[in-house]
Structures are given as C-alpha cells and as structure tokens.
Amino acid sequence: MKYAIITGASKGLGAAIAKRLMNEEISVISVSRTENKELRKLALEKGTVYKHFSCNLALEKEVQEVFMEISHFIFQKDPSEILLFNNAGVVDPIHTVGNLDQTPVIRNVQINLIAPILITNIFFNKAQHTETKVQAVNVTSGAAVRSIEGWSVYCSSKAGLNMFTQTAALEQAELKTQNKIIAFSPGIMDTDMQATIRSSSKDAFRDLDQFKGYKENNMLLPAETVADALVDLVLSGDAESGKVYHINDLLNK
C-alpha cells in the first residue's frame, strides 16, 4: 500500500493534491493547523485511509514530535512506498531589508526550509531499516532563482530548499537507496498566497501591480491543474531525483 503525507493540506495546492491522490486510492495523511473537512468526507466516499494531524510547522519541537508519530503510524503498516509532499509555505514577510520584523522572518524560514529538512530527515532515516521507498517532493518557487524586491526572505528560503533537495539527492544516490527527492515549482496559482501578495503595499513590494494583473487577467493557474501535473509525474516513477521541475515544463509536454 502507498501512503502520502501532505503538509499544508487544508487548502490550495495541498488540498488539491490530497483529493487527486484519494481518487487514485492512495492513503492520505493530512498535516496542517486546521483540518479540511471535505477531505475526510471524500475519504469516506472513496473508502480510502485518511488521517489528519494538527501541526504548527513554525515550531521545530512540534514538527519533530508530530512527524515521529506519523512515521511510526505509517511504517508499522509496512507500506510499499511513502510519498512525502512538503507543500506548506508562507510568503510573508513582504518588505525591504531594513524594514523586516524578526518574528515573521524566523517563521518564514522555519516553515519554508527547516520543517522540510526535519521531516525528510525523519523519513529517510526510518526508510534505511525497511524495504519502503520514500519519494519526497519539496514545493519550491521561481523566486528561488530570481531576486524579487520585498521578497528577500522568501527567495532565500526557497533557494535553500532547492539546494537541500539537490544535496539530499546526491547523498541518496551515493548510499544506493531507492529513495527520490525532487523540487517542484508550481508557478502562479489562484491560492490564498496570491491574495496575501496582492494585499501588500507598493512600498514593500514594487511588483504589486503586476501580481494584481495576474488575477484581473485570469492568468492564475487553478490549483487542481497544478496538482494533477505534479501527481502524474510522481506516480509515473520517471521523476529524476535532485531535479527542480517547473509546472510549465510539465504542462507543455
């Protein structure tokens, strides 16, 4: 049996990934501060295994405790494969350096970078002692490779996530494990994160009008479209460990 763990599964891309996987009859573990009741209802309709764990990914102690519990829950069932989607992310703080507040800076790095590192570490460690394959997906951003004024923290945390992905892939290859780890850049989606960006100020974010235009001109991708492309890649078994995939490349195949 395959199990999928999805952080930030309560809404947006995470919820869309969860729904698609349930339709594929894959067991889903949802991780977020609040539960999406629609996922529980869908699981009952499909007859698939579903379990929700509440976790604040900004607190490393809580991350360690919750994901050790999740790993124990899953590995005792001897699954054939675990799909780990490190999807949760935050764009705040949106402001120029010199005007940043400490708390949101730390929260951003904790959620976008430290939590995926800790979570992946737990599952790769557990997999060493079993026959279970782990396929990890780190949701990154085009901002990881492009400097955007007002997004210094977000750009930096996602760039770090890309490098972690590439380095971990090298290590797994050297260890000759069957594990894979990739990064996935979902492009500009119609999610709450885009709403957060549009609500920022022009002083903090010079490209504000451009992002408002994406919404006004219907240029935002539906989360379901992005989720389908990502899940298709993951389930195909053709994903190249260490690679950073971009949504446009997958949609234009």
GUMIGU-458105 format. One line per field, with one value per residue (C-alpha): y, x, z; residue number from 0. Coordinates in steps of 0.5 Angstrom, whole numbers, always signed. Each point is the difference from the previous one (the first is absolute). Layout:
Y <- [Y, ...]
X <- [X, ...]
Z <- [Z, ...]
k <- [NUM, ...]
***
This chain:
Y <- [+0, +7, +6, +7, +6, +7, +6, +6, -5, +4, +5, +2, -5, -4, -2, -1, -5, -4, +0, -3, -5, -2, -1, -5, -4, +2, +1, +7, +4, +7, +5, +7, +4, -1, -6, +1, -4, -1, -5, -4, +0, -2, -6, -3, +0, -3, -5, +2, +1, +7, +3, +8, +2, +7, +3, +7, +0, +6, -4, -5, -4, -1, -2, -5, -3, +0, -3, -5, -2, +0, -4, -5, -1, -1, -4, -5, -2, -2, +5, -1, +7, +7, +6, +6, +7, +5, +5, +5, +7, +7, +7, +5, +4, +4, +6, +3, -2, +5, +0, -7, -2, -6, -5, -1, +0, -6, -3, +0, -4, -5, -2, +1, -3, -3, -4, -4, -1, -3, -4, -3, -2, -4, -4, -1, -3, -4, -3, -2, -6, -2, -2, +6, +5, +8, +5, +7, +6, +7, +5, +6, +6, +4, +5, -5, +2, +7, +6, +4, +6, +0, -8, -1, -5, -4, +0, -2, -6, -3, +1, -4, -5, -1, -1, -5, -4, -1, -2, -5, -3, -1, -3, -5, -2, -1, -4, -4, +1, -1, +7, +6, +7, +6, +7, +3, +7, +1, +6, +6, -4, +3, -1, +4, +1, +4, +4, +2, +2, +5, +3, +2, +7, +3, +3, -7, -4, +4, -5, +0, +3, -6, -5, +3, +0, -8, +0, +5, -3, -7, -2, -4, -8, -4, -4, -6, +0, +1, -6, -4, +1, -1, -6, -3, +1, -3, -6, -1, -2, +4, +5, +2, +0, +7, +4, +6, -1, +6, +0, +3, -6, -5, +3, +1, -7]
X <- [+0, +2, +0, +0, +2, -2, +2, -5, -5, -6, -1, +3, +5, +1, -8, +0, +6, -4, -6, +3, +4, -6, -3, +6, -2, +7, -1, +1, +3, -2, +4, -2, -2, -7, -4, -3, -7, -1, +6, -3, -7, +4, +4, -7, -3, +6, +2, +7, +4, +0, +3, +1, +6, +0, +7, +3, +6, +3, +1, +6, -1, -7, +2, +5, -6, -5, +3, +4, -7, -2, +6, -2, -7, +2, +6, -3, -5, +6, -2, +3, +1, -1, -1, +2, -2, +3, -5, -1, +3, -1, +2, +0, +3, +0, +4, +7, +6, +1, -8, +0, -3, +3, -6, -2, +7, +1, -7, +1, +7, -3, -6, +3, +7, +1, -6, +1, +7, -2, -6, +4, +6, -5, -3, +7, +2, -5, +0, +7, -2, -6, -2, -4, +1, +0, -2, +1, -3, +2, -4, +4, -1, +3, +2, +6, +4, -3, +1, -6, +0, -4, +1, +7, -2, -5, +5, +6, -4, -3, +7, +3, -6, +3, +7, -2, -4, +6, +5, -5, -1, +8, +0, -5, +3, +7, -4, -3, -7, -7, -2, -1, -1, -2, -2, -6, -1, -8, +0, -5, -6, -7, +1, +0, +7, -1, -5, +5, +5, -6, -2, +8, +2, +3, +6, +1, -1, +2, -3, -7, -4, +3, -3, -7, +0, +1, -6, -4, +2, -2, +8, +0, +0, -5, +3, -3, +3, +7, -2, -1, +6, +4, -3, +0, +8, +1, -5, +4, +6, +4, +2, +7, +3, +3, -3, -4, -7, -4, -7, +0, +5, -5, -6, +4, +2]
Z <- [+0, -1, +5, -2, +5, -2, +4, -1, -2, +3, -6, -7, -4, +7, +0, -8, +1, +5, -4, -6, +4, +3, -7, -1, +6, +4, +7, +2, +7, +0, +4, +2, +6, -2, -4, -7, +2, -8, +0, +6, -4, -6, +3, +3, -7, -3, +5, +1, +6, +2, +7, +2, +4, +3, +0, +0, -5, +3, +7, -1, +6, -2, -7, +3, +4, -5, -5, +4, +2, -7, -2, +5, -2, -8, +1, +4, -5, -5, -6, -7, -1, +4, -4, +4, -2, +3, -2, +5, -1, +2, -4, +6, +2, -6, +1, -2, +4, +6, +1, +2, +6, +4, +1, -7, -2, +4, -1, -8, +1, +5, -5, -7, +2, +7, +0, -7, +2, +7, -3, -6, +5, +4, -5, -4, +7, +1, -7, +1, +4, -4, -7, -1, -5, +1, -5, +2, -3, +2, -3, -2, -4, -6, +6, +2, -6, -1, +4, +2, +3, +7, +0, +3, +5, -5, -5, +5, +3, -7, -2, +6, -1, -8, +3, +5, -5, -5, +6, +3, -7, +0, +6, -1, -7, +4, +5, -6, +4, -4, +2, -4, +2, -5, +0, -4, -2, +0, -4, +2, +2, +3, +7, +7, -1, -6, +4, +5, -5, -3, +7, +1, -1, -6, +5, +2, -7, -6, -5, +4, -7, -4, +5, +0, -7, +0, +4, -4, -7, +2, +0, +6, +0, +3, +6, -3, -7, +4, +5, -6, -4, +7, +2, -7, +0, +7, -2, -7, +4, -5, +5, +0, +7, +1, -6, +1, -4, -3, -1, -7, -2, +2, -3, -6, -1]
k <- [0, 1, 2, 3, 4, 5, 6, 7, 8, 9, 10, 11, 12, 13, 14, 15, 16, 17, 18, 19, 20, 21, 22, 23, 24, 25, 26, 27, 28, 29, 30, 31, 32, 33, 34, 35, 36, 37, 38, 39, 40, 41, 42, 43, 44, 45, 46, 47, 48, 49, 50, 51, 52, 53, 54, 55, 56, 57, 58, 59, 60, 61, 62, 63, 64, 65, 66, 67, 68, 69, 70, 71, 72, 73, 74, 75, 76, 77, 78, 79, 80, 81, 82, 83, 84, 85, 86, 87, 88, 89, 90, 91, 92, 93, 94, 95, 96, 97, 98, 99, 100, 101, 102, 103, 104, 105, 106, 107, 108, 109, 110, 111, 112, 113, 114, 115, 116, 117, 118, 119, 120, 121, 122, 123, 124, 125, 126, 127, 128, 129, 130, 131, 132, 133, 134, 135, 136, 137, 138, 139, 140, 141, 142, 143, 144, 145, 146, 147, 148, 149, 150, 151, 152, 153, 154, 155, 156, 157, 158, 159, 160, 161, 162, 163, 164, 165, 166, 167, 168, 169, 170, 171, 172, 173, 174, 175, 176, 177, 178, 179, 180, 181, 182, 183, 184, 185, 186, 187, 188, 189, 190, 191, 192, 193, 194, 195, 196, 197, 198, 199, 200, 201, 202, 203, 204, 205, 206, 207, 208, 209, 210, 211, 212, 213, 214, 215, 216, 217, 218, 219, 220, 221, 222, 223, 224, 225, 226, 227, 228, 229, 230, 231, 232, 233, 234, 235, 236, 237, 238, 239, 240, 241, 242, 243, 244, 245, 246, 247, 248, 249, 250, 251, 252]
***
